[in-house]
Amino acid sequence: MNETTVNVLLGGLLTIAGTVVGVIISARIENVRTKRERLHEFRLRILGDRFQTSEIMSFIKSEKRKKWLLFWQYNKVDLSHAKLEEVDFRNQDLRNVIFFRANLSNAELENANLQGDDLGKADLCGASLIKANLTNTELSGAILSRRYSDNNSSDISQSLQANHTNLFKANLSKANLQDAYLQGIVLSEANLTGANLNGASLAEANLRDSLLIEADLSYAILRATSLIGANLSGATLKEAILEDANLHGSDLSQANLDNTWLQGARYSSETKWPDNFDAASAGAKLENHNRR
């Protein structure tokens, strides 16, 4: 084979290779463009329309791809400001999703995995989060219970009950709930170990048998809150208000009770207090009957 023939063959191969590369690059550019258009269209729709769960999950899975070079991490899917009221997310993997200011009111989120998600200022009023995983979740400013004035409803308690978020057995360990409004919320048997509840309003909430180990409840309002059997060991309750709270069987050993308001709080012989703490002098009342 002479030199001329070799050059012709090499030129042909290079032309074919260039064509193939060009086709691949064009296809890639078109794919990126199409994906951006689809994302833009989806974002526009999700801000104003309702979606089927399958459609939303399909979008989340398509956008939740591994980061370049950081292949053990995933990109976050942005659903900020999305209108997702009454959506059914039961048993779904929703990790790495941003729900900032999203409307998730009355959503079904039982057993959903929301670990590490941003739910800051999201509307979760009336949502069911039974056994949901909210470990390390950002919930600062989230709406989990509606505020009502005395003249907004003839039956305030009934209105609140209809709008309470259910967090029964939810995992909220190390979650940020600073200044959250949680009045009347159901958190029985929830795991709030190490959670930030500084300044949170938990009046009349149900925290029965919950784990609040080393949680920060400084300046929190726990007026008439049920803390029966709750584990508050090592928790910080500095200047918290526990007026009329039910502390039957609660564990407050090693808790910080500096300037904690306990006037009218009820406790039993099973209640554990920090060493040398005089509950009666602080205004709490000993009740010798069984937990209720």
N, C-alpha and C positions, 0 to 999 in steps of 0.2 A: 504494500500500500504506500503510494507516494505521498509526499508532504502536502500537495494540493488537496488530495482526497481527505487527509486527516484534518486539515484546516476547515474544509467544508463540513465535515461531520461535527467537529467541535463547535463551529458556528451554529449549526442546526440545533445541537443540544443546548447551547446557551440560549438560543431563541425560545426553544420550548420551555426551558427552565424559567426564563424571564416571564413568559406568558403565564405559566402556572403560578408563579409568585404574584404576578399582577392580579390574577383572578382571585387568589386567596386574600390578598390585601383588600381588594375591592369588596369581596364578600364580607370581610371583617368590618370594614367601614360601614357597609350597608346594614350589617347586623347591629352595630353600635347605634347607628342612626335610628333604626327601627325600634330598638330597645328604649332609646331616649324618648322617642315619640310616644311609645306605649306607656312608659313611666309617666310622662307629662299628662297624657290623657287619663291615666288611672288616678293621678293626683288630683286632677280637676274634678273627676267624677266622685272620688271618695270624700271630697269636701262638701258635696251636695246631695249625693245619692246613697241609697242603701245597697248593700251587696250580699250575695250568698256567701256563707262561710267558706265553701270550697273555692270560690273565686278569690277571696282574700288570702287564704292559705296558699293557693297556687302562686299568687304574686309574692308573698313573703318568702316562699321557698326559692323562687326564681331569683330574688334579689339578695338572698342570704348566701353569698358566695365567699369562699376563703380569700383572705388578703394575700396579695402578691408578696412573696418572701416571708411573710408571717403566716404560713399555711395552717398553723394551729389555731388561728383566730379567724373570726368571721366579720364581714362588714355588717353594720347595723342598718336595718330597714327603717326608713323614716315614714311614720304614719302620724306625724304631728298634725293636730287640728282635725283629724279625720272624724267623720260622723259614723260611729259604730254602735249606736244605741241598739239594745236588744239583740246584738249579735251573739251567736252561739259558738264560743271558743272552748267548750268543754274538752278536757283531755288533750289540748293542743300544745305543741312546743312553740312558745312565743318568745324565746330568748333572743337577745340582740335586736329587739324592736323598740323604736322610740315612739311612745304614745303621748308625748308632751301636749297638753291641752286637748287631747282627744276626748270625744264624747263616748264614753263606755257605759252610760247610764242603763241600768236594768240588763246589763250583759250577763250571759251565762259563762262563768269562768271557773267552774268546778274542776279541780285537778289540773288546771292549766299551769304551765311552767313559765313564769314571768321573771325568772331569776336575773337580777342585775339590770332590769329594764328601767327606762326613764318614764315614769308615770306622773311627773311633776305637773301640778295644776290640771290633771285629767279629771273628768267628771265620772266618778265611779258610784254615784248615788244609786242605790237600789240594786247594784250588781251582786251576783252570787259568787263569792270567792272561796267557797268551802274547799278545804284541803289544797288550795292553790299554793304554789311555791313562789314566794315573794322575797327570797333571800337577797340581801344587798340591793333591794329595789329602791329607787328614788321616788318618794311619794310626797315630798314637801309641797304644800299648797294644794294637794289633791282634795277633791270634794267627795266625801264619803257619807255625808249626812246633810240634809237640808236644814237651814235655819228658818224658823217660823216665828212671827210676832204674834202676840195674843189675839189680834183681830184678823189674822189671815185664815183661821179655821175655827170652827165651833168645836172640833175635837182634835186638839193638838197631838195627843198621844197616838191617836189612830193615824194621823197624817205622817207623823215621824216613823211609825212602824212600817208604813208602806214604802218609805223611802230609805230605809236603813240598808247599808251594805252588810252582807253576811260573810264574815271572815272566820267561821267556825273551823278550828283545826288548821288554819292557814299558817304557813311558815313565813314569818316576817322578821326573822333574825337579822339584826344589823340594818334593818330598813330605816330610811330617814322619813320620819313622820312629824318633824318639827312644826309646831304651831298648827297642826292639822285639826280640823273640826270633826270630831268623832262621837258626838253626843248620841247616846242610845244605841251605839253600834254593837253588833254581836262579835265578840272576840274570844268566846269561851274555848278553852283548850288550844288556843293559838300559841305559837312559839314566837315570842318577842324578845328573845335573848339578845342583849346588847343593842336593842333598837333605840333610836333617838326620838323620844316623845316629849322633848323639851317644849313646854308651853302648850302642849296639846290639850284640847277640850274633850274629856272623856266622861263627862257627867252622865249618869244613868246608864253607862255602858255595861255590857255583860262580859266580864273578864274572868269568869269562874274557871278555876283550874288551869289558868294560862301560865306560861313561862315568861317571866319578866326579869330573869336573872341578869344583873348588871345593866339593866336598862336605865336610860336617863329620863326621869320623869320630873325633872326640876321645873317648878312653876306650873306644872300640869294641873288641870282642874278635874278632880275625881269625885265630885260631889254626888252622893247617893249611888256610887258605882259599886257593882257587885265584884268583889275580889275574893270570894269564897274559895279557899284552897289554892289561891294563886301563889306562885313562887317568886318573891321579890327579893330574894337574898342578894345582897351586894348592890341593889338598885339605889339610884340617887333620887330622893324625893324632897330635895331641898326646896322649901317654901311652896310645896305642893299643897293643894286643898283637898282633904279627904273627909270633909264634913259629911256626916251621916253615911259614910261608906260602910259596906259590910266586909269585915276582915276575918270572919270566922275561918279558922284553920289556915290562915295565910302564913307564909314564911317571910318575915321581915328581918331575919338575922343578918347582921353586918350591913344593913341598909343605912343610908345617910338620911336622917330625919331632922336635919337642922331647920328649925322654924317651920316644920310641917304642921299644917292646921288639921287637928284630929277631933275637933269638937263634935260630939254626937256620933262619932264612928263607933261601930259595934265590933267586939272581938270575943273570942271564946278561949277556954283554957288551952285549946290546941294551937292558938296563934303564937308564933315565935317572934319575939322582939329583939332588938339589938341588946347586947349586954348592958345592964344597969339602966335601961330605959324604963321610965315610969309612965306607962300608957294612961293610967287613971289621972295622973297629974296633968297630962296633956289634953285631957277632956274626953278620952275614949271611954266607952262603957263596956264592962264585962258582962256577957250573957252566958249562962251556964247550960243552955239547952243545945241540942244537936244543930249541926250546920243546916242552913236553909237558903 
